């Protein structure tokens, strides 16, 4: 390499680092959840949020979002210019969100039945009572999509339309790296030893699925934006979301890992919530299934079989370019996904 060019690159790197120190001094507190909201129901660690848009909702049927347990739900409302919630409100939707909170030792023995037939069912009832309606629109995301499928199958009379996003139904597809990892873990020994599963353990598992990209390249790339305060703030906000994850209630984690990841019972029609069998054929209401084409956590092949499992004659599948996170925060997704959800709901 030319010595002069090398010297210039080292000098440019030094200036970037120097500028970065000044940039970091100016960055204020990093907050998640950009859209105004109010808590309309709380129970234990759970909060049911109702979002407030700039105009009165045009939709007569409210939309309840059920997020996964493994992260906080603020990826869908990360910041003003990257918020699926804000864009759904702008379309005229009336949006509620289930925030599961941060489990502690008191939650060690919570089961999937407690989450789905308990907490989620009571949130649905709160929204139904507030609006004086028999059924609502339910949007489930990732693991929350699995919860929503189970809920709609067990309580079909309370769900008018069902939307699933990046939701796995076939956990044994060859390209599902997370499933390959989970299937080779002694789940009983793991949970019996750990109790609640620490968030750091889960984060480590996710980061090792793409170790070079998620552990090295993104921090090397950080150098290129150190002199841009807005970009640095965006980077830190994403980092906060990634590492501000809840622990997992031990018993619910055991059940989900064993019955879904290891035994693939949802695909086989043998999943149980408590003593009740989850029969996806009982989902006869309209279903919209959205997945991301470059998703490494929930590959498209894991989501696509849903249409052949539900009993609905009104089934729509939509694929969008992007990954598991990009489908919420990328510029393309912001322009395409919320309008697609709203248009689909409006037609029904």
N, C-alpha and C positions, 0 to 999 in steps of 0.2 A: 504494500500500500504506500502511496506517496506520502512522505513525512509531513509535508505542508498540509495536505488534506487531513491527515490524522490529527495534527495539531489544531486545525480549525474545528474539527468535530469535537475534540475534547473541550475546547474553549466554549463551543456552543452548549455542550452538556453542562459545563460549569455555570453558565449564565442561566440556563433553565433551572438548575437547582437553587441558585441564588434568588431568582424571581419567585420560585416556589415557596421559599421561606417567608417572603413578604406576602404572598397570596394566602398562605395558611393563617397568618396573623389576622387577616381581614375576614376570614370565613367565620360567620356567627354560628349559633346553635343549629344543628341539623335536625329538622323536623320531618316526620312522615305523616301523611294524611292531610291533603291540601284543601279538601272541600269541607265547608261548614256542615256540621252534623250535630244531632242531639241523641242522647241515650234515651230510648223509650222503654227499655226493659233490661234488668240486670238479674243475674242469678249466679251465685258462687263466683267463678272467675269470668263468666260470660257477660258480654254486653251486646245488646241489639241496637245498632245505630240506624238512624233515619237521616238521610242526607238532604240538604237544602240547596236547591238550585236557584238560578236567577229569575225563574219564571214558574208559574203554576204548572204542575204536571198535566200533560194532555192525555196520558194513558189512564184509563179507568181502573186497570188492574195493576196493583203494585208488584214490583220485582224484588224478590228476596235473594240475596247472594250468599251462598254457603261456601266458604273458603276451606282450604285444607287445615289440618292441625299442625303441620310441620313448620309453617312460617307464620308470621303476622300477616294480616290481609292487606297491608298497605301498598303492596305492589300494584294493586288496581287503582290506587289513588296516590301515587308516588309524589307528584308535584303538579302544579297548575297546568303545565303544557304537556304532561304525560300522565293523564288520568282517565282511565276507562269510565270511572264513576261520573266524573264531570261531563264527559261526552255523552253518556247515557242520559244524564239529566238534561243536557242541551237538546237531545232528541225528543224529550218529553216524557221520559220514564220517571216513575216514582220509586226511588231506590232505597232499599234497606240492606243491611249487612250484618251477618253473624260474626262477631269477633270472639273467638274462643278464649282468649286471654292466656295467662301463663300458669299452667298446672304446677302444684307443689306436692308435698308429701301427702296432703289430705286427699289428693286425687288419684293416688296410686292404684286403686282398685276400680276406677271408672271403666266401664265396658263400652263396646260399640252400641249396645242397646241404650246405655245411659246417654250417649251423645246423640243418637239418631231418633230413638223413640222417646227420649226425654227432652234434652235441651233444644234440639232442632224442632221437635214437634211443638213445644211450648212457644218458641219464637214464631212459628207459622201461625199458631192460634192468636198470638198478640197482634200480628199484622192483620189477620182476618177480622178480629174484633174491632180494631181501629178503623177499618174501612167498611165494616158491615157487609162482608162478602163471604161466600162459601169456599172459594178457592183462589189461590194466587199464582203468579208466575215464579218459578224457581230456577235459579241459575247456579249450577254447581261447578266449582273449579278444582281440577286435579283430584286429590283425595276427596275434596268436598263434592266433586262430581259423583264419585262412587257413593258417598253418603246420600246425595240427592237421588240417585237411581234407586237405592235401597228404600229411601223414604217414599218416593213416588209409587213404588211397587207395593209398599205396605199401607200407604194412605192415599190412594189414587183420587179419592173424593176431595182432597184438599189442594191438589195441584192442577191448575188449569192448563198451563203450558210448561214444558221442561226444556231447559237449555243446559247442555254440558260443554265445558271447555277443557281441552287437553286432559281428558278423562280416560283412564285405562279401564278396559273391560276384559281384555285378554292379557293376562300378566305373564304369559309364557311365550311371547314372540321371540324369535332368535336374536333380534337386535335390541332387546331390552336389557341394557347393562345393569341397571339397578336390580332388576328381578334376578339376574344370574347371581349377583352378590347376595341378595336376601335368601335365595333358595339354599345357599350353602352355609347358613348360620344356624346354630342350635338356638332357636328362638327361646325355648323354655329356659335353658341355662342362662342365656343372655339377660332375660327379664328377671328371672329369679335372683340373679347376681346384682343387677343394676337397680332394680326397682323401677322408678321413673327413668326414662332414657334421656341422658343429658343432651341438650341442644348441640354442644360441641361435637359429640359423637356423630350426630346426624349430619352436621355441616361437613365434617371430615369425609364422611362417606360420599356426599354429593360432590365435593371438590375433587376427590380422587377419580371420579368418572371421567374428568377431562383435566388431568393434573397439570399439563403444560399450559393450557389456555387459561385455566382458572387460578393457578398458583404462581405463574411466572409472567406470562405474556402481558396480562392486564396491568401488572405493576410496572413492567418495563414501559408499556404504553403510557402510563401515568406521567412519565417525564415529559412527554410531548405536550401535555396540557397544563403543566405547572404554572405557566404564566397567564393562564386564563381562569379568573376567579369563578365564573359561572360553571365552566366545565369541571373544575376541581370540586365545587359544591355538589354537582350532579354525581360525580364519582363517589364522594363520601356518603351521599344519601343512599346510593345503591349498596355500598359496603355496610352501612348501618342496618339496612333491611336484611342483608344476608346474614349478618352475625348477631342480630338481635332476635334470635329465634327462641320459641318456647321449648321447654322440656316436653317429653311425651309421656302421658299417663301410661304406666307400665302395662296394665291389663289390656287396654284398648290397643296399644302397640302390638302386644302379643297376638291378639285376635286378628288384627288387620294383616300382619306379616304372615301368620300361619295360614289363614283361610283364603287370602287373596293372592299374595305373592307366592307362597309355597304350594298351596293346593289348587289355586285358580278356580275356586268354587263359584265365583260369579259367572264365569264362562260356562261352567258345567250345570248351572241352574240349581246348585246345592248350597249356596250361601245361606247362613242363618243370622238373624238379628234376634238375640234372645232365643226363644223357642219357635220363632216364626221363620218359615222359608221365604227367601226373597225370590219371587217369581217375576222376572222382568216382562213376561208376557202380559202381566196385569197393567203394564204401562201402556194405556191405549190413547192417552192424550197426545197432542202434537209434540214431537221431539226435534230439537235442533242440536246437532252434534258438531262442535267446532274443534278442529285440531290444527296443530302447527306442523308444517312440512319438514322443518329441520329440528324437531324436538328430540333431544337426546335422553330426556327423562321419561317421557311418554311418547314413544314412537307412533307415527300414524297407524301402523299396523296393529297397535294395541287398542286404538280407539275405533277403528273402522268397523269391526264386527258388530257394533251396537245395533245397527239397523236390522240385523238378522235375529236379534235376541228379544227386542221389545215387541209388544203386541200392537203398536200404533200403525195405522195405515197412512199417517201423515208424518213421515220421517224425512228430515233433510240433513245432509252432511255438507259442511263447508270447510275447505282446506285453505289456510292462509300461509303465505311465506313468512318464515321466521322461526325462532326457537321457543322454548318453554316460557321464557321471560319476555322475549321480544314481542310476543303476540299481545302483550299488554302495554308495552312502553315505547315501541318503535314508532317513528313518524307514520309509516305505512299503516300499522295496526290502528293507530289513533283515528286515521281517516276512514278505515274500512270496517273494523270489527263492530264498534258500537252502532253505526248506521245499519249494518247487516242484522244485528240482533233486533234493533227497533223495528226495522221493516218487516222482519219475519213475525214478530209479535203483533204488529199492527194489522197484518193480514189475517190474524186469527182472533 
